[in-house]
């Protein structure tokens, strides 16, 4: 059998990488990523600016959720305290002690 019939060359549909696979074992022999074109300096600067804006938006969103989180935790704590007051006459039984 010749060398070329023992291997398959596959192009990944997602990342367009080239994979060389052994026909008998199915093992991956080599992997070559698709070469990316070199962008101009202006394009790279614009891309960095977009990334910066995205990071700032995500940061602002997380800060907002942390402020809201404090309020939610306070409400949950109040509900737990009400439940504890209501059940204060019951003896607490650890579920692990029931074994």
C-alpha positions, 0 to 999 in steps of 0.5 A: 500500500502506498503512503497516500492511501494510508492517510486521510486529509480532512478540512475542519468545517469550523476552523478550516484547519487541515487534519491528517488522520491515519486510515488504519488506527484513526489517530491524528498524525498532524494538524495545521491551522489555517493561516490568518491574513495579516491585518493592517495597523488601523484594523488592529487598532479598531479591533482593540478599541472594540475589545476595550468597549466590550470589556467596559460593557461587561464590567459595567453589567457585572457591577450593576448585578453586584449592586442588585445582588446585595439587595437580593441577598438581604431579602433572602436573609430576611425570609430565612429569619422569618422562617427561623422565627416561625420554626424556632420551637422545632428541634433541629435534626441534622440530616446526616445524623439520621443514618 
